[in-house]
Amino acid sequence: MQSVRAYTRRAAIGIAVVAVLAGLTAVGIRLAMRPFTYTSVADIPQSQVALVLGASVVRGAPSPVLKARADGAVTLYKSGKVEKILVTGDNGALSYDEVTPVRKYLLDAGIPAGDIFLDHAGFDTYSSMYRTRDVFQADSVIIVTQDFHLPRALFVARHLGVEAYGYVAAGEGTAGVYLREIPASGKALLNLFTRRVPKYLGDVIPITSDGSTTWY
């Protein structure tokens, strides 16, 4: 009985240590990326493209979270901070599409068709950043997402060699989504350490080309 209790105690201590280290990793990433994070369009450096990270859609339209990201990209574009908008997200099945609703939303907002690019294989943040660099060959990007998500996205992009800045989209995150960043940050480190290559890459589509060729 005593040995079982000792084992349980050691296991609990081990789990606690791992949890603390994971939490410190997430905090460290947030602090390290603070210099590249902006809430003011006027202050953010001019870049090649605004990168809208995917989120859920509701009955074929962007969810409030995704709409806020699209609105941020529109503001950056119309302020002359970017020349293109790249929408990345999960379109791995005909029944699920995070990118086309945003494309329609951007068109309605007055963004020219040729300046809207769709990445249908942005299945996670790491894949989106990797494909932004290797498929779309973007030299500099402004990542548009909410505060809870932005440090990790910036961290991955910059460690992949992309000159990335972050623009905080509107929307308050719950405690749950911030807590979710703890294991997600650990996964990001693992992906970078192992140099994971996304399952889908495909042909190069320079961000300087006509974005409408990526719609279908």
C-alpha positions in Angstrom: 0.0 0.0 0.0 2.8 2.4 0.9 4.6 1.8 -2.4 1.3 2.6 -4.3 1.0 5.8 -2.3 4.6 6.8 -3.0 4.1 6.1 -6.7 0.9 8.1 -6.8 2.7 11.0 -5.0 5.6 11.0 -7.4 3.2 10.8 -10.4 1.3 13.8 -9.0 4.5 15.8 -8.5 5.6 14.9 -12.0 2.3 16.1 -13.5 2.5 19.3 -11.5 6.0 20.0 -12.7 5.1 19.4 -16.3 2.0 21.7 -16.0 4.2 24.5 -14.5 6.8 24.2 -17.2 4.1 24.2 -19.9 2.5 27.3 -18.3 5.9 29.1 -18.1 6.5 28.2 -21.8 3.2 29.9 -22.8 4.0 33.0 -20.7 7.5 33.1 -22.1 6.2 33.1 -25.7 3.8 35.9 -24.9 6.5 38.1 -23.4 8.9 37.4 -26.2 6.4 38.3 -28.9 5.2 41.5 -27.1 7.5 43.8 -29.2 5.9 42.5 -32.4 2.3 42.9 -31.2 0.2 46.0 -32.1 -3.2 47.3 -31.3 -2.8 50.5 -33.4 -2.8 50.4 -37.2 -0.9 53.6 -37.3 2.1 52.1 -35.5 2.3 48.7 -37.1 5.1 48.3 -39.8 4.0 48.1 -43.4 4.0 44.6 -44.7 3.3 42.6 -47.8 0.2 40.7 -46.7 -2.4 40.5 -43.9 -2.8 36.9 -42.7 -6.3 36.1 -41.5 -6.2 32.9 -39.4 -9.1 30.5 -39.6 -11.9 30.0 -37.1 -15.4 28.6 -37.1 -18.2 29.6 -39.5 -21.9 29.8 -38.6 -24.4 28.8 -41.2 -22.0 29.7 -44.0 -20.9 33.0 -42.6 -17.9 34.0 -40.5 -18.4 33.5 -36.8 -17.9 36.7 -34.6 -14.3 35.7 -34.0 -13.6 35.1 -37.6 -15.5 38.3 -38.7 -13.3 40.4 -36.3 -10.2 39.0 -37.9 -11.5 39.8 -41.4 -12.4 43.3 -40.2 -8.8 43.8 -38.9 -7.5 42.7 -42.3 -9.8 45.1 -44.1 -8.6 48.0 -41.9 -5.0 47.2 -42.6 -5.6 47.0 -46.3 -7.6 50.2 -46.6 -5.0 52.0 -44.4 -2.3 51.0 -46.9 -0.4 48.8 -44.4 -0.7 45.7 -46.7 -1.2 45.1 -50.4 -2.7 41.6 -50.1 -4.9 39.6 -47.8 -4.3 35.8 -47.3 -7.1 33.9 -45.6 -6.0 30.6 -44.2 -8.1 27.9 -42.6 -9.5 24.4 -42.7 -11.2 23.4 -46.0 -10.4 19.7 -45.7 -13.9 18.6 -46.6 -16.7 19.8 -48.9 -18.9 20.2 -45.9 -16.5 22.4 -44.0 -15.0 25.6 -45.3 -13.5 28.3 -43.2 -12.0 30.4 -46.0 -14.7 30.9 -48.7 -17.1 32.8 -46.3 -14.3 35.2 -45.5 -13.5 35.7 -49.2 -17.2 36.7 -49.7 -17.0 39.0 -46.7 -13.9 40.7 -48.0 -15.4 41.2 -51.4 -18.5 42.8 -49.8 -16.1 45.1 -47.9 -14.6 46.4 -51.2 -11.4 44.4 -51.3 -10.4 43.7 -55.0 -10.7 40.1 -56.1 -7.1 39.8 -57.2 -5.8 40.9 -53.8 -7.6 38.1 -51.9 -5.8 34.8 -51.5 -7.2 31.6 -50.0 -5.2 28.9 -48.3 -7.5 25.9 -48.1 -5.0 23.7 -46.2 -4.3 25.8 -43.2 -5.3 23.0 -40.9 -3.5 24.4 -37.9 -1.4 27.5 -37.0 1.9 25.8 -37.8 0.7 24.7 -41.2 -0.7 28.1 -42.0 2.7 29.8 -41.2 4.7 27.2 -43.0 2.5 27.5 -46.1 2.6 31.3 -46.0 6.4 31.0 -46.3 6.8 28.1 -48.7 3.7 28.1 -50.8 2.8 31.8 -51.0 6.4 33.0 -50.5 5.4 36.0 -48.4 8.4 38.0 -47.2 6.5 40.0 -44.5 3.1 39.5 -42.9 0.8 41.0 -40.4 -1.0 38.2 -38.6 -4.6 39.1 -37.6 -6.1 37.2 -34.7 -7.3 37.6 -31.2 -4.9 38.3 -28.2 -5.1 34.8 -26.8 -3.9 33.3 -30.1 -1.5 35.9 -31.5 1.7 35.3 -29.4 1.9 31.6 -30.5 1.2 32.4 -34.2 3.9 35.1 -34.1 6.3 32.8 -32.4 5.9 30.1 -35.0 6.1 32.5 -37.9 9.2 34.2 -36.7 11.0 30.9 -35.9 10.2 29.8 -39.5 12.0 32.9 -40.7 9.0 35.0 -41.7 9.1 38.7 -40.8 5.9 38.7 -38.9 4.0 41.3 -36.9 0.7 40.9 -35.1 -2.4 43.0 -35.1 -4.9 42.2 -32.3 -8.4 41.6 -33.6 -11.4 42.6 -31.6 -12.9 40.1 -29.2 -12.3 39.1 -25.6 -11.1 35.5 -25.0 -12.4 33.4 -22.2 -10.2 31.8 -19.5 -10.7 28.5 -21.3 -9.1 29.7 -24.6 -6.2 31.2 -22.8 -5.6 27.9 -20.9 -5.8 26.1 -24.1 -2.8 28.0 -25.3 -0.6 26.1 -22.7 -0.7 22.7 -24.5 -0.9 24.5 -27.8 2.4 26.3 -27.1 4.1 23.0 -26.2 2.9 21.5 -29.5 4.2 24.6 -31.4 7.7 24.1 -29.8 7.6 20.4 -30.8 6.7 21.2 -34.4 9.5 23.7 -34.6 12.0 21.3 -33.0 11.1 18.4 -35.2 10.8 20.7 -38.3 7.5 19.1 -39.2 6.5 19.5 -42.8 2.7 19.9 -43.4 0.9 17.1 -45.1 -0.2 19.3 -48.0 2.1 21.9 -49.7 1.5 21.8 -53.5 2.5 24.3 -56.1 4.0 27.7 -55.3 1.5 30.6 -55.6 3.4 33.8 -55.1 1.6 36.4 -53.0 2.5 38.9 -55.7 0.2 37.1 -58.3 -3.6 37.1 -58.8 -5.3 35.9 -55.7 -8.5 34.8 -57.4 -6.6 31.8 -58.9 -6.6 30.3 -55.4 -10.3 30.4 -54.8 -11.2 27.0 -56.1 
